[in-house]
Amino acid sequence: MISWAVTFLIIAIIAGLLGFSGIAGTATQIAWIAFVVGIIMAIVFFLTGKRPPAI
């Protein structure tokens, strides 16, 4: 989830630089939501002792 947050943050920065404020705002909100969900999942997995699957 954190990688998705970084991806949408980069999209938001590029869209903001190019003047697409609507797309930049939406991408920023998606990045924030993905970041929060990723942090919550990391805390839950840490507390339950689960690990993500190995790639």
N, CA, C and O atoms as CSV, one atom per row, in Angstrom:
chain,resi,resn,atom,element,x,y,z
A,1,MET,N,N,0.811,-1.195,0.000
A,1,MET,CA,C,0.000,0.000,0.000
A,1,MET,C,C,0.857,1.262,0.000
A,1,MET,O,O,0.494,2.282,-0.588
A,2,ILE,N,N,1.988,1.169,0.666
A,2,ILE,CA,C,2.858,2.343,0.706
A,2,ILE,C,C,3.395,2.644,-0.693
A,2,ILE,O,O,3.562,3.808,-1.056
A,3,SER,N,N,3.667,1.601,-1.477
A,3,SER,CA,C,4.150,1.844,-2.841
A,3,SER,C,C,3.080,2.525,-3.690
A,3,SER,O,O,3.392,3.368,-4.531
A,4,TRP,N,N,1.807,2.154,-3.466
A,4,TRP,CA,C,0.721,2.832,-4.174
A,4,TRP,C,C,0.633,4.293,-3.756
A,4,TRP,O,O,0.376,5.167,-4.584
A,5,ALA,N,N,0.846,4.556,-2.475
A,5,ALA,CA,C,0.806,5.929,-1.982
A,5,ALA,C,C,1.898,6.761,-2.635
A,5,ALA,O,O,1.661,7.902,-3.030
A,6,VAL,N,N,3.089,6.197,-2.750
A,6,VAL,CA,C,4.202,6.913,-3.387
A,6,VAL,C,C,3.901,7.145,-4.865
A,6,VAL,O,O,4.186,8.216,-5.400
A,7,THR,N,N,3.323,6.136,-5.524
A,7,THR,CA,C,2.988,6.276,-6.945
A,7,THR,C,C,1.990,7.407,-7.166
A,7,THR,O,O,2.182,8.240,-8.051
A,8,PHE,N,N,0.925,7.439,-6.364
A,8,PHE,CA,C,-0.071,8.494,-6.522
A,8,PHE,C,C,0.480,9.856,-6.116
A,8,PHE,O,O,0.064,10.877,-6.664
A,9,LEU,N,N,1.407,9.884,-5.167
A,9,LEU,CA,C,2.026,11.151,-4.794
A,9,LEU,C,C,2.859,11.699,-5.944
A,9,LEU,O,O,2.841,12.902,-6.202
A,10,ILE,N,N,3.583,10.839,-6.632
A,10,ILE,CA,C,4.371,11.272,-7.797
A,10,ILE,C,C,3.444,11.765,-8.902
A,10,ILE,O,O,3.720,12.778,-9.545
A,11,ILE,N,N,2.343,11.046,-9.122
A,11,ILE,CA,C,1.363,11.489,-10.124
A,11,ILE,C,C,0.809,12.859,-9.752
A,11,ILE,O,O,0.642,13.718,-10.618
A,12,ALA,N,N,0.524,13.066,-8.467
A,12,ALA,CA,C,-0.012,14.355,-8.020
A,12,ALA,C,C,0.997,15.475,-8.232
A,12,ALA,O,O,0.627,16.573,-8.648
A,13,ILE,N,N,2.266,15.208,-7.951
A,13,ILE,CA,C,3.298,16.239,-8.131
A,13,ILE,C,C,3.440,16.599,-9.603
A,13,ILE,O,O,3.520,17.778,-9.948
A,14,ILE,N,N,3.472,15.599,-10.466
A,14,ILE,CA,C,3.603,15.868,-11.910
A,14,ILE,C,C,2.372,16.613,-12.424
A,14,ILE,O,O,2.500,17.568,-13.190
A,15,ALA,N,N,1.176,16.180,-12.005
A,15,ALA,CA,C,-0.047,16.851,-12.448
A,15,ALA,C,C,-0.084,18.282,-11.939
A,15,ALA,O,O,-0.526,19.183,-12.651
A,16,GLY,N,N,0.373,18.498,-10.719
A,16,GLY,CA,C,0.411,19.860,-10.177
A,16,GLY,C,C,1.365,20.756,-10.936
A,16,GLY,O,O,1.066,21.925,-11.178
A,17,LEU,N,N,2.519,20.212,-11.314
A,17,LEU,CA,C,3.488,21.000,-12.082
A,17,LEU,C,C,2.963,21.356,-13.468
A,17,LEU,O,O,3.278,22.413,-14.013
A,18,LEU,N,N,2.150,20.449,-14.033
A,18,LEU,CA,C,1.605,20.699,-15.369
A,18,LEU,C,C,0.314,21.513,-15.335
A,18,LEU,O,O,-0.226,21.851,-16.388
A,19,GLY,N,N,-0.188,21.832,-14.138
A,19,GLY,CA,C,-1.360,22.690,-14.020
A,19,GLY,C,C,-2.682,21.967,-13.934
A,19,GLY,O,O,-3.735,22.601,-13.997
A,20,PHE,N,N,-2.654,20.673,-13.791
A,20,PHE,CA,C,-3.898,19.910,-13.661
A,20,PHE,C,C,-4.252,19.802,-12.178
A,20,PHE,O,O,-3.991,18.781,-11.541
A,21,SER,N,N,-4.843,20.853,-11.642
A,21,SER,CA,C,-5.083,20.906,-10.203
A,21,SER,C,C,-6.133,19.896,-9.748
A,21,SER,O,O,-6.032,19.373,-8.638
A,22,GLY,N,N,-7.119,19.616,-10.561
A,22,GLY,CA,C,-8.146,18.644,-10.188
A,22,GLY,C,C,-7.580,17.246,-10.058
A,22,GLY,O,O,-7.858,16.538,-9.089
A,23,ILE,N,N,-6.783,16.852,-11.041
A,23,ILE,CA,C,-6.148,15.537,-11.007
A,23,ILE,C,C,-5.143,15.477,-9.863
A,23,ILE,O,O,-5.028,14.450,-9.195
A,24,ALA,N,N,-4.423,16.554,-9.634
A,24,ALA,CA,C,-3.436,16.584,-8.557
A,24,ALA,C,C,-4.118,16.435,-7.199
A,24,ALA,O,O,-3.624,15.708,-6.338
A,25,GLY,N,N,-5.225,17.103,-7.003
A,25,GLY,CA,C,-5.952,17.000,-5.741
A,25,GLY,C,C,-6.504,15.605,-5.506
A,25,GLY,O,O,-6.435,15.076,-4.397
A,26,THR,N,N,-7.054,15.016,-6.561
A,26,THR,CA,C,-7.589,13.656,-6.444
A,26,THR,C,C,-6.479,12.657,-6.164
A,26,THR,O,O,-6.630,11.786,-5.307
A,27,ALA,N,N,-5.366,12.773,-6.875
A,27,ALA,CA,C,-4.246,11.860,-6.662
A,27,ALA,C,C,-3.665,12.021,-5.262
A,27,ALA,O,O,-3.227,11.042,-4.657
A,28,THR,N,N,-3.657,13.232,-4.747
A,28,THR,CA,C,-3.164,13.465,-3.388
A,28,THR,C,C,-4.070,12.789,-2.370
A,28,THR,O,O,-3.586,12.174,-1.421
A,29,GLN,N,N,-5.384,12.899,-2.560
A,29,GLN,CA,C,-6.321,12.250,-1.640
A,29,GLN,C,C,-6.181,10.727,-1.686
A,29,GLN,O,O,-6.211,10.071,-0.645
A,30,ILE,N,N,-6.029,10.165,-2.881
A,30,ILE,CA,C,-5.845,8.720,-3.007
A,30,ILE,C,C,-4.546,8.296,-2.344
A,30,ILE,O,O,-4.499,7.267,-1.671
A,31,ALA,N,N,-3.487,9.085,-2.528
A,31,ALA,CA,C,-2.202,8.769,-1.898
A,31,ALA,C,C,-2.329,8.790,-0.382
A,31,ALA,O,O,-1.783,7.919,0.295
A,32,TRP,N,N,-3.039,9.767,0.157
A,32,TRP,CA,C,-3.213,9.863,1.609
A,32,TRP,C,C,-3.990,8.660,2.150
A,32,TRP,O,O,-3.621,8.091,3.177
A,33,ILE,N,N,-5.062,8.278,1.461
A,33,ILE,CA,C,-5.865,7.129,1.886
A,33,ILE,C,C,-5.033,5.849,1.822
A,33,ILE,O,O,-5.066,5.043,2.753
A,34,ALA,N,N,-4.286,5.654,0.732
A,34,ALA,CA,C,-3.448,4.455,0.600
A,34,ALA,C,C,-2.375,4.422,1.683
A,34,ALA,O,O,-2.059,3.352,2.204
A,35,PHE,N,N,-1.817,5.571,2.027
A,35,PHE,CA,C,-0.808,5.634,3.078
A,35,PHE,C,C,-1.397,5.243,4.425
A,35,PHE,O,O,-0.807,4.448,5.157
A,36,VAL,N,N,-2.553,5.798,4.752
A,36,VAL,CA,C,-3.189,5.502,6.042
A,36,VAL,C,C,-3.568,4.021,6.118
A,36,VAL,O,O,-3.326,3.376,7.138
A,37,VAL,N,N,-4.153,3.481,5.062
A,37,VAL,CA,C,-4.515,2.060,5.047
A,37,VAL,C,C,-3.266,1.193,5.177
A,37,VAL,O,O,-3.284,0.190,5.892
A,38,GLY,N,N,-2.192,1.561,4.502
A,38,GLY,CA,C,-0.939,0.808,4.599
A,38,GLY,C,C,-0.369,0.818,6.004
A,38,GLY,O,O,0.106,-0.210,6.487
A,39,ILE,N,N,-0.408,1.957,6.662
A,39,ILE,CA,C,0.094,2.057,8.039
A,39,ILE,C,C,-0.772,1.216,8.978
A,39,ILE,O,O,-0.247,0.514,9.842
A,40,ILE,N,N,-2.097,1.284,8.812
A,40,ILE,CA,C,-2.991,0.491,9.658
A,40,ILE,C,C,-2.738,-1.002,9.444
A,40,ILE,O,O,-2.683,-1.768,10.406
A,41,MET,N,N,-2.585,-1.413,8.193
A,41,MET,CA,C,-2.308,-2.822,7.916
A,41,MET,C,C,-0.964,-3.246,8.497
A,41,MET,O,O,-0.849,-4.352,9.025
A,42,ALA,N,N,0.041,-2.401,8.412
A,42,ALA,CA,C,1.351,-2.725,8.974
A,42,ALA,C,C,1.260,-2.899,10.489
A,42,ALA,O,O,1.885,-3.803,11.044
A,43,ILE,N,N,0.496,-2.053,11.157
A,43,ILE,CA,C,0.338,-2.166,12.612
A,43,ILE,C,C,-0.401,-3.453,12.967
A,43,ILE,O,O,-0.009,-4.160,13.895
A,44,VAL,N,N,-1.472,-3.757,12.229
A,44,VAL,CA,C,-2.234,-4.978,12.498
A,44,VAL,C,C,-1.358,-6.209,12.272
A,44,VAL,O,O,-1.360,-7.125,13.094
A,45,PHE,N,N,-0.614,-6.240,11.174
A,45,PHE,CA,C,0.257,-7.383,10.904
A,45,PHE,C,C,1.355,-7.494,11.950
A,45,PHE,O,O,1.744,-8.602,12.319
A,46,PHE,N,N,1.854,-6.380,12.425
A,46,PHE,CA,C,2.889,-6.407,13.459
A,46,PHE,C,C,2.332,-6.985,14.760
A,46,PHE,O,O,2.982,-7.795,15.420
A,47,LEU,N,N,1.131,-6.560,15.115
A,47,LEU,CA,C,0.536,-7.025,16.360
A,47,LEU,C,C,0.116,-8.494,16.300
A,47,LEU,O,O,0.172,-9.193,17.312
A,48,THR,N,N,-0.303,-8.966,15.127
A,48,THR,CA,C,-0.737,-10.356,15.005
A,48,THR,C,C,0.413,-11.290,14.635
A,48,THR,O,O,0.243,-12.509,14.682
A,49,GLY,N,N,1.549,-10.766,14.276
A,49,GLY,CA,C,2.711,-11.592,13.961
A,49,GLY,C,C,2.713,-12.133,12.550
A,49,GLY,O,O,3.501,-13.027,12.242
A,50,LYS,N,N,1.858,-11.622,11.683
A,50,LYS,CA,C,1.819,-12.098,10.292
A,50,LYS,C,C,2.843,-11.331,9.467
A,50,LYS,O,O,3.187,-10.187,9.761
A,51,ARG,N,N,3.310,-11.997,8.434
A,51,ARG,CA,C,4.261,-11.357,7.513
A,51,ARG,C,C,3.668,-11.378,6.105
A,51,ARG,O,O,2.890,-12.270,5.770
A,52,PRO,N,N,4.033,-10.400,5.287
A,52,PRO,CA,C,3.564,-10.419,3.901
A,52,PRO,C,C,4.228,-11.559,3.151
A,52,PRO,O,O,5.317,-11.989,3.532
A,53,PRO,N,N,3.602,-12.059,2.094
A,53,PRO,CA,C,4.200,-13.167,1.349
A,53,PRO,C,C,5.505,-12.742,0.686
A,53,PRO,O,O,5.647,-11.608,0.228
A,54,ALA,N,N,6.441,-13.660,0.645
A,54,ALA,CA,C,7.741,-13.388,0.025
A,54,ALA,C,C,7.579,-13.368,-1.494
A,54,ALA,O,O,6.865,-14.188,-2.071
A,55,ILE,N,N,8.243,-12.436,-2.110
A,55,ILE,CA,C,8.139,-12.303,-3.571
A,55,ILE,C,C,9.286,-13.032,-4.220
A,55,ILE,O,O,9.392,-13.048,-5.447
